[in-house]
Amino acid sequence: MKKIMIVDDSSTSRMFVKRCLQTVLADQGEIEYMEAENGKEALARMKESPADLALIDLNMPVMDGATSLRWMKSSPKLTLIPVVVVTSVNSPANREELLKLGASHVLSKPIAPSKLMPVIHEIFNIQADDSFGF
Protein backbone atom coordinates (compact mmCIF):
# COMPACT_ATOMS: atom_id res chain seq x y z
CA MET A 1 0.00 0.00 0.00
CA LYS A 2 1.31 3.42 -0.96
CA LYS A 3 1.22 6.34 1.49
CA ILE A 4 0.81 9.89 0.29
CA MET A 5 1.24 12.96 2.51
CA ILE A 6 -0.77 16.05 1.55
CA VAL A 7 0.44 19.25 3.24
CA ASP A 8 -1.57 22.45 3.01
CA ASP A 9 -2.89 24.89 5.61
CA SER A 10 -6.28 24.85 3.86
CA SER A 11 -8.45 21.82 4.60
CA THR A 12 -10.38 22.55 1.40
CA SER A 13 -7.17 22.45 -0.65
CA ARG A 14 -6.10 19.19 1.02
CA MET A 15 -9.49 17.65 0.24
CA PHE A 16 -9.30 18.80 -3.39
CA VAL A 17 -5.75 17.44 -3.87
CA LYS A 18 -6.84 14.15 -2.31
CA ARG A 19 -9.80 13.88 -4.70
CA CYS A 20 -7.53 14.57 -7.68
CA LEU A 21 -5.11 11.90 -6.47
CA GLN A 22 -7.95 9.43 -5.97
CA THR A 23 -9.01 10.03 -9.58
CA VAL A 24 -5.47 9.58 -10.91
CA LEU A 25 -4.76 6.50 -8.76
CA ALA A 26 -8.21 4.87 -9.00
CA ASP A 27 -6.86 1.60 -10.43
CA GLN A 28 -3.74 1.38 -8.27
CA GLY A 29 -5.04 -0.45 -5.22
CA GLU A 30 -5.23 0.88 -1.68
CA ILE A 31 -3.66 4.24 -0.96
CA GLU A 32 -3.26 5.68 2.53
CA TYR A 33 -3.63 9.44 2.57
CA MET A 34 -2.01 11.37 5.41
CA GLU A 35 -2.65 15.07 5.91
CA ALA A 36 -0.88 17.91 7.69
CA GLU A 37 -1.61 21.62 8.07
CA ASN A 38 2.02 22.75 7.83
CA GLY A 39 5.51 21.49 7.18
CA LYS A 40 6.41 21.01 10.84
CA GLU A 41 3.42 18.73 11.41
CA ALA A 42 4.15 16.83 8.18
CA LEU A 43 7.79 16.21 9.10
CA ALA A 44 6.83 14.91 12.55
CA ARG A 45 4.26 12.53 11.06
CA MET A 46 6.57 11.31 8.28
CA LYS A 47 9.41 10.63 10.72
CA GLU A 48 7.01 8.22 12.47
CA SER A 49 5.57 6.79 9.26
CA PRO A 50 7.40 7.80 6.06
CA ALA A 51 5.32 8.47 2.97
CA ASP A 52 5.96 7.26 -0.57
CA LEU A 53 5.14 10.74 -1.88
CA ALA A 54 4.58 14.20 -0.41
CA LEU A 55 2.57 16.99 -2.02
CA ILE A 56 3.44 20.21 -0.24
CA ASP A 57 1.93 23.66 -0.60
CA LEU A 58 4.56 26.37 -0.80
CA ASN A 59 2.87 29.10 1.26
CA MET A 60 1.91 27.96 4.76
CA PRO A 61 2.26 29.30 8.31
CA VAL A 62 4.52 27.66 10.93
CA MET A 63 6.77 26.00 8.33
CA ASP A 64 6.44 26.71 4.61
CA GLY A 65 6.93 24.28 1.75
CA ALA A 66 10.49 25.34 0.86
CA THR A 67 11.66 24.93 4.47
CA SER A 68 9.89 21.56 4.68
CA LEU A 69 11.60 20.47 1.50
CA ARG A 70 15.04 21.49 2.85
CA TRP A 71 14.40 19.51 6.05
CA MET A 72 13.21 16.45 4.16
CA LYS A 73 16.19 16.42 1.83
CA SER A 74 18.60 16.76 4.77
CA SER A 75 17.02 13.86 6.70
CA PRO A 76 18.40 10.39 5.96
CA LYS A 77 14.98 8.92 6.74
CA LEU A 78 13.03 11.27 4.43
CA THR A 79 15.49 12.28 1.69
CA LEU A 80 14.33 9.70 -0.86
CA ILE A 81 10.64 10.64 -0.64
CA PRO A 82 9.60 12.37 -3.88
CA VAL A 83 8.19 15.84 -3.19
CA VAL A 84 5.77 17.66 -5.44
CA VAL A 85 5.54 21.33 -4.52
CA VAL A 86 2.20 22.97 -5.23
CA THR A 87 2.30 26.74 -5.59
CA SER A 88 0.40 29.79 -6.74
CA VAL A 89 3.75 31.53 -7.32
CA ASN A 90 4.50 30.32 -10.83
CA SER A 91 7.76 32.00 -11.82
CA PRO A 92 10.67 30.28 -13.61
CA ALA A 93 13.09 31.44 -10.89
CA ASN A 94 10.87 30.03 -8.14
CA ARG A 95 10.48 26.72 -10.00
CA GLU A 96 14.23 26.47 -10.58
CA GLU A 97 15.01 27.15 -6.92
CA LEU A 98 12.54 24.50 -5.70
CA LEU A 99 13.96 21.92 -8.11
CA LYS A 100 17.49 22.74 -6.88
CA LEU A 101 16.28 22.17 -3.31
CA GLY A 102 15.19 18.67 -4.32
CA ALA A 103 11.57 18.90 -5.44
CA SER A 104 10.68 16.19 -7.94
CA HIS A 105 8.13 18.46 -9.60
CA VAL A 106 6.60 21.90 -9.14
CA LEU A 107 2.93 22.27 -10.05
CA SER A 108 1.02 25.52 -10.24
CA LYS A 109 -2.42 25.96 -8.73
CA PRO A 110 -5.13 25.14 -9.44
CA ILE A 111 -4.41 21.41 -9.33
CA ALA A 112 -6.36 19.12 -11.63
CA PRO A 113 -6.18 15.39 -12.36
CA SER A 114 -4.83 16.19 -15.84
CA LYS A 115 -1.87 18.06 -14.28
CA LEU A 116 -1.25 15.40 -11.65
CA MET A 117 -1.52 12.34 -13.86
CA PRO A 118 1.81 12.53 -15.72
CA VAL A 119 3.66 13.50 -12.53
CA ILE A 120 2.17 10.69 -10.43
CA HIS A 121 2.64 8.15 -13.23
CA GLU A 122 6.31 9.12 -13.51
CA ILE A 123 6.93 9.00 -9.75
CA PHE A 124 5.20 5.64 -9.26
CA ASN A 125 6.32 4.27 -12.63
CA ILE A 126 2.76 3.64 -13.82
CA GLN A 127 2.32 2.95 -17.51
CA ALA A 128 0.09 5.51 -19.24
CA ASP A 129 -2.29 2.85 -20.51
CA ASP A 130 -2.96 1.65 -16.95
CA SER A 131 -5.59 4.30 -16.24
CA PHE A 132 -8.64 5.72 -17.92
CA GLY A 133 -8.36 3.04 -20.62
CA PHE A 134 -5.76 4.92 -22.68
N, C-alpha and C positions, 0 to 999 in steps of 0.2 A: 504494500500500500504506500502510495506517495503522500508526502506531507507538504503542504504549501502554506507559507506564512504571508498574510496580507496585513500590511502596516499602513494605517492612515488615521488621522485624528478625526475624520468624519465617518460615523457609523454607516451613513448612506453610501458613501464612496466605497467602503469595505464591502457592503452588501452587493453593490453593483459590480465590482471587480470579481467577487465570488460567483455571481450569476454568469458573467462572461466566461470565467474559467470553467464553470460547470458545462456550459454550452460547448466550449472547445474540447473538453476532456470527457464528453458524454460516454464515449465508447472505451474508455481506458481503465475501467474497473473502479474500485473504491479509492477515493481521495479523502484525506483528512485535511480540513481547512482550519488553520489556527489564525487568530486575529490579535492585533495589538494596536493601541491608540498612538504609540510613539516608538521611536527607535530604542529607547532605554528598556521599555517593557518587552519589545520584540527580542532584544538581545538576551535578556534574562530568561525568557521562555525557550529560546532556541538553544541556549547553553544546557538546559535541562532535557530538551527533546529537539535535536537538530531537524531542520526542514530540508526537503529536497529542492526547494525553490522559495525565494522570497521576492515579493512584489512590494516595493517601498515607495511611498509618497515622498517627494522631496521636501515640501514645506509643511513642517509639523512643529508643535511646541515640545518642550522638554528635550528632545533629541531629534534633530532633523534627519532627512534621508542621507545626505552626504556624510554626516558624522557617523551614522549607523553603518554605512558602507565601509568607511575607514576602519571602524572597530571590527566589523566582520572579517575584513580582509587581513587584519593583523592578528586574528585569533586562530590558532592551529585547529580548533574544533569547528570553526565556522567558515574558514577561508575558501573551501571548495564549493560552498553553496552558491549556485547561480543567483544573481540579484538583478531584477528588472526594476529600474527606477521609473516611476510614473511622475510626470511633472507638467505643470502648466507653463513653465518657463522653457520655451522651445527655441533656444538659440544655439547655433553651431558651437560656440565657445563653451557653453554650459554642457552640452552633450559630450564634447571632447574631454572636458575635465572629469565628468562622471565615468566615462569609459576608461580614462587613465587611472582613476581610483579603483577600478575593478568591476564596474557594472558590466553585466553580460549584454544588456540592452537598455536603451532609454526610450521610453514611449511617451508621447505627448497626450495630454487629456484633450478631449474625452476618450476614454477607453471603449473599445468595441470588440466583439469576438473576431471580426475580420482583421483587426490590428494585432490581437493577441495570438491568433492561430499560428502564423509562421514562426513567431518567437517561441511559443510553447512547444511546437513540433520540433524545432531545432534543439531546444534544451533537453527535451526528453527523448530525442531521436525517434520521433513518430513519423512514419511514412505518410505523405500527403494523402494517399488514397485510403488511409485508415479511418477518415472521418467524413461525414456528410456525403458519403458515396462517390467522392471524386476519384 
